[in-house]
């Protein structure tokens, strides 16, 4: 009796290869190789449609996986942006500091492009009267994209600005916020400038307190983020960031 394992693999306790069913692509190819009748043409059409949907899902899944892998790598490479542009008070002090979009982009551009990403923007009015929404679309070369929106009030804009200029000014600010939210860009305000900032007004403090409670936010965490012991001690340098953070929560809970 021959006990050669190459001849009798089952006797030696090995499993024979499982019989594999033909893939949808193979079935479609075999159908196309035969003489096509009216009935087979209908079957081929159905197979082709199913195959196309499966390929589309596979391609989208691969693109999404590549997007998230590249995004994870990008997060490790993005710098912390230091807000150095000063907005002065009438008395000559520092009202607050910020980083314009152009400066943020200049610091983050190389890492973004090196990881296969590009960024696009669009803008629309609303959803409420007197508001505008900026849409930041983060696109990856593999084909997947992520969309992030930021909405805020248009306001009066710079001194003596027209309605169009006011909307453009607000759009520039919300473009920056939508961009930073989409990429999770951290902005650090200069400590010296923050110390020079004056406390917010009593009306602003009362408004923040009311909005924090209305959105069921953690008051202790909010004040820690504001670097203040109380709402009245919040610096004007932090007000714009805190206001924007609450706007996002108000939009979500609306």
C-alpha positions as a Markdown table, in Angstrom:
| # | Residue | x | y | z |
|---|---|---|---|---|
| 1 | Unk | 0.0 | 0.0 | 0.0 |
| 2 | Unk | 1.4 | 3.4 | -1.0 |
| 3 | Unk | 1.3 | 5.9 | 1.9 |
| 4 | Unk | 3.0 | 8.7 | 0.0 |
| 5 | Unk | 1.5 | 11.9 | 1.5 |
| 6 | Unk | 1.5 | 13.5 | -2.0 |
| 7 | Unk | -0.8 | 10.8 | -3.3 |
| 8 | Unk | -3.0 | 10.3 | -0.2 |
| 9 | Unk | -3.2 | 13.6 | 1.6 |
| 10 | Unk | -6.5 | 12.8 | 3.3 |
| 11 | Unk | -5.1 | 9.6 | 4.9 |
| 12 | Unk | -2.3 | 11.8 | 6.4 |
| 13 | Unk | -4.9 | 14.1 | 8.0 |
| 14 | Unk | -4.6 | 16.9 | 5.5 |
| 15 | Unk | -7.6 | 18.7 | 4.0 |
| 16 | Unk | -8.2 | 18.7 | 0.3 |
| 17 | Unk | -8.6 | 22.1 | -1.2 |
| 18 | Unk | -12.2 | 23.4 | -1.0 |
| 19 | Unk | -14.0 | 23.7 | -4.3 |
| 20 | Unk | -14.2 | 27.4 | -5.1 |
| 21 | Unk | -17.3 | 28.9 | -6.8 |
| 22 | Unk | -16.7 | 31.0 | -9.8 |
| 23 | Unk | -16.7 | 34.8 | -9.2 |
| 24 | Unk | -19.3 | 37.0 | -10.7 |
| 25 | Unk | -16.7 | 38.4 | -13.1 |
| 26 | Unk | -15.9 | 34.8 | -14.3 |
| 27 | Unk | -19.6 | 34.0 | -14.7 |
| 28 | Unk | -20.0 | 37.1 | -16.8 |
| 29 | Unk | -17.0 | 36.3 | -19.0 |
| 30 | Unk | -18.2 | 32.7 | -19.6 |
| 31 | Unk | -21.7 | 34.0 | -20.5 |
| 32 | Unk | -20.1 | 36.4 | -23.1 |
| 33 | Unk | -18.1 | 33.6 | -24.6 |
| 34 | Unk | -21.2 | 31.6 | -25.5 |
| 35 | Unk | -23.7 | 32.2 | -28.3 |
| 36 | Unk | -25.9 | 35.0 | -27.2 |
| 37 | Unk | -29.7 | 34.4 | -27.3 |
| 38 | Unk | -32.5 | 36.6 | -26.2 |
| 39 | Unk | -32.7 | 34.9 | -22.8 |
| 40 | Unk | -28.9 | 34.9 | -22.3 |
| 41 | Unk | -28.7 | 38.5 | -23.2 |
| 42 | Unk | -31.1 | 39.4 | -20.5 |
| 43 | Unk | -29.1 | 37.3 | -18.0 |
| 44 | Unk | -25.9 | 39.0 | -19.1 |
| 45 | Unk | -27.5 | 42.4 | -18.6 |
| 46 | Unk | -28.4 | 41.5 | -15.0 |
| 47 | Unk | -25.0 | 40.0 | -14.3 |
| 48 | Unk | -23.3 | 43.2 | -15.7 |
| 49 | Unk | -25.4 | 45.5 | -13.6 |
| 50 | Unk | -24.7 | 43.5 | -10.4 |
| 51 | Unk | -21.0 | 43.3 | -11.3 |
| 52 | Unk | -20.9 | 47.1 | -11.8 |
| 53 | Unk | -22.5 | 47.8 | -8.4 |
| 54 | Unk | -20.2 | 45.4 | -6.7 |
| 55 | Unk | -17.1 | 47.0 | -8.3 |
| 56 | Unk | -18.4 | 50.5 | -7.4 |
| 57 | Unk | -18.8 | 49.4 | -3.7 |
| 58 | Unk | -15.3 | 47.8 | -3.8 |
| 59 | Unk | -13.7 | 50.9 | -5.3 |
| 60 | Unk | -15.4 | 53.3 | -2.9 |
| 61 | Unk | -14.4 | 51.1 | 0.0 |
| 62 | Unk | -10.8 | 51.1 | -1.1 |
| 63 | Unk | -10.8 | 54.9 | -1.6 |
| 64 | Unk | -12.4 | 55.4 | 1.9 |
| 65 | Unk | -9.7 | 53.2 | 3.5 |
| 66 | Unk | -6.9 | 55.1 | 1.8 |
| 67 | Unk | -8.5 | 58.4 | 2.8 |
| 68 | Unk | -8.6 | 57.4 | 6.5 |
| 69 | Unk | -5.0 | 56.0 | 6.5 |
| 70 | Unk | -3.7 | 59.2 | 4.9 |
| 71 | Unk | -5.7 | 61.3 | 7.3 |
| 72 | Unk | -4.3 | 59.5 | 10.3 |
| 73 | Unk | -0.8 | 60.1 | 9.0 |
| 74 | Unk | -1.7 | 63.8 | 8.3 |
| 75 | Unk | -2.8 | 64.3 | 11.9 |
| 76 | Unk | 0.6 | 63.4 | 13.1 |
| 77 | Unk | 2.3 | 65.8 | 10.8 |
| 78 | Unk | 0.1 | 68.9 | 11.1 |
| 79 | Unk | 1.7 | 71.7 | 13.2 |
| 80 | Unk | 0.1 | 73.6 | 16.1 |
| 81 | Unk | -0.7 | 77.0 | 14.6 |
| 82 | Unk | 0.2 | 79.9 | 16.8 |
| 83 | Unk | -2.2 | 82.9 | 16.6 |
| 84 | Unk | -0.1 | 86.0 | 16.3 |
| 85 | Unk | -2.2 | 88.5 | 14.5 |
| 86 | Unk | -3.3 | 91.1 | 17.0 |
| 87 | Unk | -6.6 | 93.0 | 17.1 |
| 88 | Unk | -6.1 | 96.1 | 19.2 |
| 89 | Unk | -8.5 | 97.8 | 21.5 |
| 90 | Unk | -9.3 | 101.5 | 21.3 |
| 91 | Unk | -7.1 | 102.0 | 24.3 |
| 92 | Unk | -4.1 | 100.5 | 22.5 |
| 93 | Unk | -4.2 | 97.1 | 24.3 |
| 94 | Unk | -4.8 | 93.7 | 22.8 |
| 95 | Unk | -8.4 | 92.7 | 22.2 |
| 96 | Unk | -7.6 | 89.2 | 20.9 |
| 97 | Unk | -5.2 | 87.4 | 18.6 |
| 98 | Unk | -6.0 | 85.2 | 15.7 |
| 99 | Unk | -4.5 | 83.5 | 12.6 |
| 100 | Unk | -5.9 | 84.4 | 9.2 |
| 101 | Unk | -6.8 | 81.5 | 6.9 |
| 102 | Unk | -3.8 | 82.4 | 4.6 |
| 103 | Unk | -1.3 | 81.9 | 7.4 |
| 104 | Unk | -2.9 | 78.7 | 8.6 |
| 105 | Unk | -2.8 | 77.3 | 5.0 |
| 106 | Unk | 0.8 | 78.4 | 4.6 |
| 107 | Unk | 1.8 | 76.4 | 7.7 |
| 108 | Unk | -0.2 | 73.3 | 6.9 |
| 109 | Unk | -0.1 | 73.2 | 3.1 |
| 110 | Unk | 3.0 | 71.0 | 2.7 |
| 111 | Unk | 1.7 | 68.3 | 5.0 |
| 112 | Unk | -1.7 | 68.3 | 3.4 |
| 113 | Unk | -0.5 | 68.1 | -0.2 |
| 114 | Unk | 2.2 | 65.5 | 0.7 |
| 115 | Unk | -0.5 | 63.1 | 2.0 |
| 116 | Unk | -2.5 | 63.4 | -1.2 |
| 117 | Unk | -5.2 | 65.9 | 0.0 |
| 118 | Unk | -6.6 | 69.0 | -1.6 |
| 119 | Unk | -9.1 | 71.5 | -0.3 |
| 120 | Unk | -12.1 | 73.3 | -1.9 |
| 121 | Unk | -14.6 | 75.8 | -0.6 |
| 122 | Unk | -18.1 | 76.9 | -1.4 |
| 123 | Unk | -20.5 | 79.3 | 0.4 |
| 124 | Unk | -24.3 | 79.8 | 0.7 |
| 125 | Unk | -26.6 | 82.1 | 2.7 |
| 126 | Unk | -28.6 | 80.7 | 5.5 |
| 127 | Unk | -30.0 | 78.5 | 6.9 |
| 128 | Unk | -31.5 | 81.3 | 9.0 |
| 129 | Unk | -31.8 | 84.9 | 7.7 |
| 130 | Unk | -28.6 | 86.9 | 8.3 |
| 131 | Unk | -26.4 | 83.8 | 8.4 |
| 132 | Unk | -24.0 | 82.3 | 5.9 |
| 133 | Unk | -22.5 | 78.8 | 5.7 |
| 134 | Unk | -19.1 | 78.0 | 4.4 |
| 135 | Unk | -18.5 | 74.4 | 3.2 |
| 136 | Unk | -15.0 | 73.0 | 3.2 |
| 137 | Unk | -14.4 | 69.8 | 1.1 |
| 138 | Unk | -11.3 | 67.8 | 1.9 |
| 139 | Unk | -10.6 | 65.6 | -1.1 |
| 140 | Unk | -8.1 | 62.7 | -1.3 |
| 141 | Unk | -6.4 | 61.6 | -4.5 |
| 142 | Unk | -7.8 | 58.1 | -4.0 |
| 143 | Unk | -11.3 | 59.5 | -4.7 |
| 144 | Unk | -12.9 | 59.8 | -1.2 |
| 145 | Unk | -13.9 | 63.2 | 0.3 |
| 146 | Unk | -15.1 | 64.7 | 3.6 |
| 147 | Unk | -17.4 | 67.7 | 3.8 |
| 148 | Unk | -17.5 | 70.1 | 6.8 |
| 149 | Unk | -19.8 | 73.1 | 7.2 |
| 150 | Unk | -19.5 | 76.1 | 9.5 |
| 151 | Unk | -22.4 | 78.5 | 9.9 |
| 152 | Unk | -22.5 | 81.9 | 11.6 |
| 153 | Unk | -24.1 | 85.4 | 11.5 |
| 154 | Unk | -23.0 | 87.8 | 8.7 |
| 155 | Unk | -23.0 | 90.8 | 11.0 |
| 156 | Unk | -22.2 | 94.4 | 10.0 |
| 157 | Unk | -18.7 | 93.6 | 8.7 |
| 158 | Unk | -15.9 | 96.2 | 8.7 |
| 159 | Unk | -16.7 | 99.9 | 9.3 |
| 160 | Unk | -18.9 | 101.4 | 6.5 |
| 161 | Unk | -19.0 | 98.0 | 4.7 |
| 162 | Unk | -21.8 | 97.2 | 2.2 |
| 163 | Unk | -23.9 | 94.1 | 2.6 |
| 164 | Unk | -21.8 | 92.3 | 0.1 |
| 165 | Unk | -18.6 | 93.3 | 1.8 |
| 166 | Unk | -20.0 | 92.2 | 5.2 |
| 167 | Unk | -21.0 | 88.8 | 3.8 |
| 168 | Unk | -17.5 | 88.4 | 2.2 |
| 169 | Unk | -15.9 | 89.3 | 5.5 |
| 170 | Unk | -18.0 | 86.8 | 7.4 |
| 171 | Unk | -17.3 | 84.1 | 4.8 |
| 172 | Unk | -13.6 | 84.6 | 5.2 |
| 173 | Unk | -13.8 | 83.9 | 8.9 |
| 174 | Unk | -16.1 | 80.9 | 8.5 |
| 175 | Unk | -13.9 | 79.5 | 5.8 |
| 176 | Unk | -11.1 | 79.4 | 8.3 |
| 177 | Unk | -13.3 | 77.8 | 10.9 |
| 178 | Unk | -14.6 | 75.2 | 8.5 |
| 179 | Unk | -11.1 | 74.4 | 7.4 |
| 180 | Unk | -9.7 | 74.0 | 10.9 |
| 181 | Unk | -12.6 | 71.8 | 12.0 |
| 182 | Unk | -12.3 | 69.6 | 8.9 |
| 183 | Unk | -8.6 | 68.9 | 9.6 |
| 184 | Unk | -8.7 | 69.2 | 13.4 |
| 185 | Unk | -6.1 | 72.0 | 13.3 |
| 186 | Unk | -5.1 | 73.2 | 16.8 |
| 187 | Unk | -4.6 | 76.9 | 17.2 |
| 188 | Unk | -2.7 | 78.2 | 20.2 |
| 189 | Unk | -3.1 | 81.8 | 21.3 |
| 190 | Unk | 0.0 | 83.7 | 22.3 |
| 191 | Unk | 0.2 | 83.7 | 26.1 |
| 192 | Unk | 1.5 | 87.3 | 26.4 |
| 193 | Unk | -1.2 | 88.7 | 24.2 |
| 194 | Unk | -3.8 | 86.8 | 26.1 |
| 195 | Unk | -2.6 | 88.2 | 29.4 |
| 196 | Unk | -3.0 | 91.7 | 28.0 |
| 197 | Unk | -6.6 | 91.1 | 27.0 |
| 198 | Unk | -9.3 | 92.7 | 29.1 |
| 199 | Unk | -12.2 | 90.8 | 30.6 |
| 200 | Unk | -15.4 | 90.5 | 28.5 |
| 201 | Unk | -18.3 | 92.7 | 29.4 |
| 202 | Unk | -21.0 | 91.7 | 31.9 |
| 203 | Unk | -23.5 | 91.3 | 29.1 |
| 204 | Unk | -21.1 | 88.9 | 27.2 |
| 205 | Unk | -20.5 | 86.9 | 30.4 |
| 206 | Unk | -24.2 | 86.6 | 31.1 |
| 207 | Unk | -24.8 | 85.5 | 27.5 |
| 208 | Unk | -22.1 | 82.8 | 27.6 |
| 209 | Unk | -23.5 | 81.5 | 30.9 |
| 210 | Unk | -27.0 | 81.2 | 29.5 |
| 211 | Unk | -25.8 | 79.6 | 26.2 |
| 212 | Unk | -23.6 | 77.0 | 28.0 |
| 213 | Unk | -26.6 | 76.0 | 30.2 |
| 214 | Unk | -29.0 | 76.0 | 27.2 |
| 215 | Unk | -26.8 | 73.6 | 25.3 |
| 216 | Unk | -26.3 | 71.4 | 28.4 |
| 217 | Unk | -22.5 | 71.9 | 28.2 |
| 218 | Unk | -20.1 | 71.1 | 31.0 |
| 219 | Unk | -19.6 | 74.5 | 32.7 |
| 220 | Unk | -16.5 | 73.4 | 34.5 |
| 221 | Unk | -14.9 | 72.2 | 31.2 |
| 222 | Unk | -16.0 | 75.3 | 29.4 |
| 223 | Unk | -14.3 | 77.6 | 32.0 |
| 224 | Unk | -11.2 | 75.4 | 31.9 |
| 225 | Unk | -11.1 | 75.9 | 28.1 |
| 226 | Unk | -11.6 | 79.6 | 28.6 |
| 227 | Unk | -8.7 | 79.7 | 31.1 |
| 228 | Unk | -10.9 | 81.5 | 33.6 |
| 229 | Unk | -12.3 | 80.9 | 37.1 |
| 230 | Unk | -15.7 | 82.5 | 36.2 |
| 231 | Unk | -17.6 | 83.8 | 33.1 |
| 232 | Unk | -16.8 | 87.4 | 34.2 |
| 233 | Unk | -13.0 | 86.6 | 34.2 |
| 234 | Unk | -13.0 | 85.4 | 30.6 |
| 235 | Unk | -10.6 | 87.3 | 28.4 |
| 236 | Unk | -11.7 | 89.1 | 25.2 |
| 237 | Unk | -8.9 | 87.1 | 23.5 |
| 238 | Unk | -10.9 | 83.9 | 24.1 |
| 239 | Unk | -14.4 | 85.2 | 23.4 |
| 240 | Unk | -14.4 | 84.6 | 19.6 |
| 241 | Unk | -13.3 | 81.0 | 20.0 |
| 242 | Unk | -15.8 | 80.3 | 22.8 |
| 243 | Unk | -18.6 | 81.9 | 20.8 |
| 244 | Unk | -17.8 | 79.8 | 17.7 |
| 245 | Unk | -17.7 | 76.6 | 19.9 |
| 246 | Unk | -21.1 | 77.4 | 21.3 |
| 247 | Unk | -22.5 | 78.1 | 17.9 |
| 248 | Unk | -21.6 | 74.7 | 16.7 |
| 249 | Unk | -23.3 | 73.1 | 19.7 |
| 250 | Unk | -26.4 | 75.3 | 19.2 |
| 251 | Unk | -26.5 | 74.2 | 15.5 |
| 252 | Unk | -26.3 | 70.5 | 16.5 |
| 253 | Unk | -29.0 | 70.8 | 19.2 |
| 254 | Unk | -31.4 | 72.9 | 17.0 |
